[in-house]
Amino acid sequence: MKLLEGKVAIVTGGTRGIGFATVKAFLEQGAKVALFGSRKETVDIALEKLHEENENCQVIGLHPNLMNAQEVKEAFQMVVKQFGRLDILVNNAGISQRDKLFDYNLEDFEMIMNLNVNAVFICSKEAAILMKEQGGGVILNTSSMVSLYGQPAGAGYPTSKFAVNGMTKSLARELGKDHIRVNAVAPGVIKTDMVAALPDEIIQPIINSIPLRRVGEPEDIANAFVFLASDMASYITGVILSVDGATMS
């Protein structure tokens, strides 16, 4: 029996990196998946890759503006029309910046907060409405280890992820009575395109600082999402799960 057999999931930021790995993992575990991306072009490329690996996989792609509540509502309704229900939402879409405070401007800070926090709120509310009507569901958020420890520059990103942690814990308390579980995964250093492109003299000291002596793979985070989305985690809610190789422990 696959862990997500018969479940329907939405994964935002699902066209690459952690999001794409999560879409693949969910499909492999029997879920039907709607991947959301920022542009039609990237969504189409992701869908093509998935169908090349498994032409029978049940996946669709959409590209709503996640900061527009009406577009999000319409996209969620399209998913329900296609698949009949919504069991899992993964709020993975996000952006990061590393500008120092004196170079930061309010517009850049607001842009990060809009996508990393406001969009999570908008999508979570729409998902919760659908999940309450059907008797329950799971909302999962991508946080970050910097939400717990900060970072030397780019204060907006850890600030936004700290807000995601607070939203996760608060919604878990509020929505528990509706049988909706809410959790987050806080990745450490993960081999995304950006990290993979770093020269050895930069990446090796990072690896040496990680007790497990490797950076994480997107699949490491995807596997955590699979577990938290599954019935194996049926009594887990309000948790910020660190998946970072004990980087900051």
VOPAGU-2260 file (C-alpha; in pm, 1 decimal, decimal comma):
REM VOPAGU-2260
SITE   aa  ch    i         X         Y         Z
SITE  MET   A    0       0,0       0,0       0,0
SITE  LYS   A    1     141,6     335,5    -101,6
SITE  LEU   A    2     149,3     602,2     169,6
SITE  LEU   A    3     -59,2     859,2     -20,9
SITE  GLU   A    4    -282,4     626,1    -221,6
SITE  GLY   A    5    -596,3     807,7    -333,1
SITE  LYS   A    6    -489,5    1145,2    -192,9
SITE  VAL   A    7    -499,4    1471,1    -388,2
SITE  ALA   A    8    -223,8    1726,7    -334,3
SITE  ILE   A    9    -128,8    2077,5    -441,3
SITE  VAL   A   10     241,5    2169,7    -434,7
SITE  THR   A   11     328,7    2535,8    -487,7
SITE  GLY   A   12     672,7    2611,8    -625,0
SITE  GLY   A   13     653,2    2265,0    -775,9
SITE  THR   A   14     854,0    2312,0   -1093,9
SITE  ARG   A   15    1206,7    2263,9    -958,8
SITE  GLY   A   16    1421,4    2186,4    -656,4
SITE  ILE   A   17    1243,8    2078,6    -339,4
SITE  GLY   A   18     900,0    2137,4    -489,6
SITE  PHE   A   19     962,6    1921,5    -796,1
SITE  ALA   A   20    1112,9    1644,9    -581,6
SITE  THR   A   21     802,9    1660,7    -360,9
SITE  VAL   A   22     571,3    1632,5    -660,2
SITE  LYS   A   23     763,3    1324,4    -779,8
SITE  ALA   A   24     759,6    1165,7    -433,7
SITE  PHE   A   25     386,7    1225,3    -391,7
SITE  LEU   A   26     314,7    1072,3    -732,9
SITE  GLU   A   27     531,1     770,7    -650,1
SITE  GLN   A   28     332,5     725,7    -328,4
SITE  GLY   A   29       1,9     715,6    -513,2
SITE  ALA   A   30    -119,5    1075,6    -492,7
SITE  LYS   A   31    -277,5    1282,2    -766,7
SITE  VAL   A   32     -89,9    1611,5    -781,0
SITE  ALA   A   33    -143,5    1966,5    -903,5
SITE  LEU   A   34     189,6    2146,0    -928,9
SITE  PHE   A   35     182,8    2523,7    -919,5
SITE  GLY   A   36     455,3    2735,3   -1078,6
SITE  SER   A   37     517,7    3102,0   -1141,1
SITE  ARG   A   38     505,2    3080,5   -1521,5
SITE  LYS   A   39     332,3    2861,9   -1779,7
SITE  GLU   A   40     667,1    2786,2   -1943,7
SITE  THR   A   41     822,7    2636,4   -1632,3
SITE  VAL   A   42     503,8    2446,8   -1549,2
SITE  ASP   A   43     494,8    2291,5   -1897,0
SITE  ILE   A   44     861,0    2186,1   -1872,1
SITE  ALA   A   45     801,2    2022,8   -1533,3
SITE  LEU   A   46     495,2    1836,9   -1661,3
SITE  GLU   A   47     689,2    1714,0   -1963,2
SITE  LYS   A   48     964,9    1573,7   -1740,8
SITE  LEU   A   49     714,4    1395,1   -1520,2
SITE  HIS   A   50     530,4    1240,0   -1813,6
SITE  GLU   A   51     859,6    1127,5   -1967,8
SITE  GLU   A   52     927,9     926,8   -1651,8
SITE  ASN   A   53     571,1     800,0   -1617,1
SITE  GLU   A   54     324,5     881,6   -1891,9
SITE  ASN   A   55      37,1     758,4   -1676,6
SITE  CYS   A   56     106,5     977,5   -1373,8
SITE  GLN   A   57    -191,7    1182,1   -1261,4
SITE  VAL   A   58     -56,6    1536,6   -1251,9
SITE  ILE   A   59    -173,9    1875,1   -1373,4
SITE  GLY   A   60      -1,8    2211,8   -1373,1
SITE  LEU   A   61    -129,9    2562,5   -1300,6
SITE  HIS   A   62      33,1    2901,0   -1263,5
SITE  PRO   A   63    -184,9    3132,0   -1051,5
SITE  ASN   A   64     -50,6    3444,0    -885,6
SITE  LEU   A   65     -27,4    3313,3    -529,4
SITE  MET   A   66     -57,7    3665,6    -391,6
SITE  ASN   A   67    -398,3    3709,4    -556,6
SITE  ALA   A   68    -672,3    3549,7    -348,9
SITE  GLN   A   69    -918,0    3525,9    -638,9
SITE  GLU   A   70    -666,6    3354,9    -869,4
SITE  VAL   A   71    -577,6    3111,2    -591,9
SITE  LYS   A   72    -943,0    3031,0    -526,7
SITE  GLU   A   73   -1006,4    2967,0    -897,0
SITE  ALA   A   74    -697,5    2745,3    -924,8
SITE  PHE   A   75    -796,9    2541,3    -620,2
SITE  GLN   A   76   -1145,9    2499,2    -763,8
SITE  MET   A   77    -992,8    2371,5   -1088,8
SITE  VAL   A   78    -797,7    2111,2    -891,5
SITE  VAL   A   79   -1112,4    1995,5    -711,5
SITE  LYS   A   80   -1301,1    1985,7   -1042,0
SITE  GLN   A   81   -1024,8    1770,7   -1192,9
SITE  PHE   A   82    -956,1    1536,7    -901,2
SITE  GLY   A   83   -1268,3    1561,0    -682,9
SITE  ARG   A   84   -1114,1    1681,6    -356,3
SITE  LEU   A   85    -806,2    1828,3    -186,7
SITE  ASP   A   86    -625,5    1636,3      86,6
SITE  ILE   A   87    -279,5    1793,6     100,6
SITE  LEU   A   88    -138,4    2140,6      42,8
SITE  VAL   A   89     237,9    2200,5      36,3
SITE  ASN   A   90     321,1    2570,8      55,8
SITE  ASN   A   91     667,7    2554,7     -95,7
SITE  ALA   A   92     689,1    2861,3    -322,6
SITE  GLY   A   93     928,1    3125,1    -192,8
SITE  ILE   A   94    1213,5    3361,7    -268,2
SITE  SER   A   95    1530,6    3459,0     -84,0
SITE  GLN   A   96    1766,8    3755,5     -77,0
SITE  ARG   A   97    2096,9    3813,4      99,8
SITE  ASP   A   98    2129,4    4192,3      80,2
SITE  LYS   A   99    2282,9    4357,6     385,0
SITE  LEU   A  100    2058,1    4582,9     590,4
SITE  PHE   A  101    2209,0    4908,8     465,2
SITE  ASP   A  102    2151,2    4799,8     104,9
SITE  TYR   A  103    1801,6    4668,1     168,1
SITE  ASN   A  104    1496,6    4860,6      51,7
SITE  LEU   A  105    1137,5    4830,5     166,6
SITE  GLU   A  106    1013,3    4712,4    -173,3
SITE  ASP   A  107    1245,2    4409,6    -167,2
SITE  PHE   A  108    1146,2    4330,8     191,1
SITE  GLU   A  109     777,2    4352,8     104,7
SITE  MET   A  110     825,7    4130,0    -201,7
SITE  ILE   A  111     972,0    3854,8      16,3
SITE  MET   A  112     698,1    3888,7     275,8
SITE  ASN   A  113     427,0    3886,8       7,8
SITE  LEU   A  114     532,1    3554,8    -145,3
SITE  ASN   A  115     682,7    3381,7     158,7
SITE  VAL   A  116     410,2    3479,3     407,8
SITE  ASN   A  117     102,9    3634,9     246,9
SITE  ALA   A  118      79,8    3367,0     -22,4
SITE  VAL   A  119     108,0    3095,3     242,3
SITE  PHE   A  120    -181,2    3257,1     429,3
SITE  ILE   A  121    -393,6    3289,3     113,3
SITE  CYS   A  122    -333,1    2930,5       1,6
SITE  SER   A  123    -376,8    2787,6     351,9
SITE  LYS   A  124    -709,3    2965,0     399,3
SITE  GLU   A  125    -843,9    2840,4      66,6
SITE  ALA   A  126    -723,3    2486,3     140,1
SITE  ALA   A  127    -871,4    2493,1     490,2
SITE  ILE   A  128   -1214,2    2591,9     354,2
SITE  LEU   A  129   -1213,6    2291,4     120,6
SITE  MET   A  130   -1064,9    2053,1     376,9
SITE  LYS   A  131   -1313,5    2147,9     649,1
SITE  GLU   A  132   -1603,7    2077,3     414,6
SITE  GLN   A  133   -1470,6    1729,4     334,3
SITE  GLY   A  134   -1379,1    1640,7     693,7
SITE  GLY   A  135   -1003,5    1703,3     715,9
SITE  GLY   A  136    -670,6    1737,5     542,2
SITE  VAL   A  137    -304,8    1831,6     577,3
SITE  ILE   A  138    -129,8    2165,0     524,9
SITE  LEU   A  139     250,9    2157,9     503,2
SITE  ASN   A  140     483,4    2457,6     483,7
SITE  THR   A  141     844,2    2494,7     376,1
SITE  SER   A  142    1032,3    2679,8     647,2
SITE  SER   A  143    1411,5    2699,2     678,9
SITE  MET   A  144    1684,4    2643,0     933,6
SITE  VAL   A  145    1750,1    3018,9     920,2
SITE  SER   A  146    1404,4    3073,1    1072,9
SITE  LEU   A  147    1553,8    2926,7    1390,1
SITE  TYR   A  148    1905,2    3071,8    1377,0
SITE  GLY   A  149    1897,1    3372,4    1143,6
SITE  GLN   A  150    2161,0    3445,7     880,3
SITE  PRO   A  151    2442,4    3701,9     843,8
SITE  ALA   A  152    2263,2    3906,0     575,2
SITE  GLY   A  153    1925,2    3921,3     404,6
SITE  ALA   A  154    1706,2    3964,8     712,9
SITE  GLY   A  155    1384,8    3943,4     512,9
SITE  TYR   A  156    1413,4    3573,0     438,7
SITE  PRO   A  157    1457,4    3443,3     795,8
SITE  THR   A  158    1194,8    3693,3     910,2
SITE  SER   A  159     947,5    3551,0     659,2
SITE  LYS   A  160    1022,8    3193,5     758,1
SITE  PHE   A  161     991,6    3278,1    1128,6
SITE  ALA   A  162     644,8    3408,2    1038,6
SITE  VAL   A  163     571,1    3080,3     858,3
SITE  ASN   A  164     663,3    2892,9    1176,2
SITE  GLY   A  165     422,8    3106,3    1377,6
SITE  MET   A  166     146,0    3057,4    1123,8
SITE  THR   A  167     209,5    2682,5    1122,7
SITE  LYS   A  168     178,6    2649,2    1500,1
SITE  SER   A  169    -120,9    2881,6    1522,8
SITE  LEU   A  170    -316,4    2716,2    1242,8
SITE  ALA   A  171    -242,9    2375,0    1393,2
SITE  ARG   A  172    -412,9    2486,6    1714,0
SITE  GLU   A  173    -702,2    2652,8    1532,8
SITE  LEU   A  174    -775,3    2386,3    1272,3
SITE  GLY   A  175    -725,2    2074,6    1481,9
SITE  LYS   A  176   -1095,2    2058,9    1563,4
SITE  ASP   A  177   -1161,0    2041,5    1189,7
SITE  HIS   A  178    -923,3    1743,7    1156,5
SITE  ILE   A  179    -673,1    1951,7     961,9
SITE  ARG   A  180    -308,8    1896,3    1054,8
SITE  VAL   A  181     -55,4    2174,3     992,9
SITE  ASN   A  182     321,2    2119,0    1001,4
SITE  ALA   A  183     637,3    2263,2     849,2
SITE  VAL   A  184     971,3    2128,5     734,6
SITE  ALA   A  185    1280,7    2342,3     795,6
SITE  PRO   A  186    1546,9    2238,9     542,1
SITE  GLY   A  187    1916,7    2292,4     595,8
SITE  VAL   A  188    2164,5    2331,5     309,3
SITE  ILE   A  189    2004,3    2150,5      15,8
SITE  LYS   A  190    2155,9    2072,4    -324,6
SITE  THR   A  191    1939,9    2302,8    -530,7
SITE  ASP   A  192    2067,7    2450,6    -857,6
SITE  MET   A  193    2222,0    2741,9    -669,4
SITE  VAL   A  194    2409,2    2523,6    -419,7
SITE  ALA   A  195    2518,1    2275,3    -687,8
SITE  ALA   A  196    2681,1    2561,4    -880,3
SITE  LEU   A  197    2900,9    2671,0    -590,1
SITE  PRO   A  198    3276,0    2612,4    -636,2
SITE  ASP   A  199    3443,4    2347,7    -422,9
SITE  GLU   A  200    3631,5    2602,5    -212,1
SITE  ILE   A  201    3297,1    2742,8     -95,9
SITE  ILE   A  202    3092,6    2425,5     -61,5
SITE  GLN   A  203    3354,9    2211,0     113,7
SITE  PRO   A  204    3373,4    2423,4     431,3
SITE  ILE   A  205    2993,5    2412,4     444,0
SITE  ILE   A  206    2998,3    2033,2     419,3
SITE  ASN   A  207    3266,0    2015,1     689,6
SITE  SER   A  208    3037,3    2209,4     925,4
SITE  ILE   A  209    2753,1    1958,5     886,2
SITE  PRO   A  210    2775,6    1659,7    1123,5
SITE  LEU   A  211    2650,0    1421,3     852,8
SITE  ARG   A  212    2923,5    1555,8     621,4
SITE  ARG   A  213    2698,6    1615,9     321,4
SITE  VAL   A  214    2450,1    1867,2     196,5
SITE  GLY   A  215    2091,9    1750,8     175,7
SITE  GLU   A  216    1920,4    1634,9    -139,5
SITE  PRO   A  217    1579,2    1770,1    -243,9
SITE  GLU   A  218    1454,1    1414,0    -193,5
SITE  ASP   A  219    1544,2    1435,0     175,8
SITE  ILE   A  220    1292,3    1715,1     216,7
SITE  ALA   A  221    1038,2    1549,0     -11,4
SITE  ASN   A  222    1051,2    1234,5     202,5
SITE  ALA   A  223     978,5    1440,0     512,6
SITE  PHE   A  224     676,3    1590,1     339,1
SITE  VAL   A  225     555,6    1243,5     238,1
SITE  PHE   A  226     573,4    1125,5     598,1
SITE  LEU   A  227     397,1    1431,3     739,4
SITE  ALA   A  228     127,9    1410,3     470,4
SITE  SER   A  229      61,9    1042,9     536,1
SITE  ASP   A  230    -152,6     872,7     799,2
SITE  MET   A  231     169,8     761,5     968,3
SITE  ALA   A  232     183,1    1118,5    1105,7
SITE  SER   A  233    -184,0    1128,7    1204,0
SITE  TYR   A  234    -108,7    1255,9    1557,0
SITE  ILE   A  235     158,0    1508,0    1454,2
SITE  THR   A  236      57,1    1871,7    1414,9
SITE  GLY   A  237     211,5    2208,7    1494,7
SITE  VAL   A  238     564,3    2073,8    1438,9
SITE  ILE   A  239     857,9    2247,5    1268,4
SITE  LEU   A  240    1061,9    1948,1    1154,6
SITE  SER   A  241    1430,1    2026,9    1102,1
SITE  VAL   A  242    1586,5    1831,6     815,2
SITE  ASP   A  243    1936,3    1975,9     819,1
SITE  GLY   A  244    2184,9    1705,1     915,3
SITE  ALA   A  245    2214,5    1871,2    1259,0
SITE  THR   A  246    2381,1    2168,8    1088,1
SITE  MET   A  247    2315,5    2415,2    1369,8
SITE  SER   A  248    2282,4    2175,6    1663,0
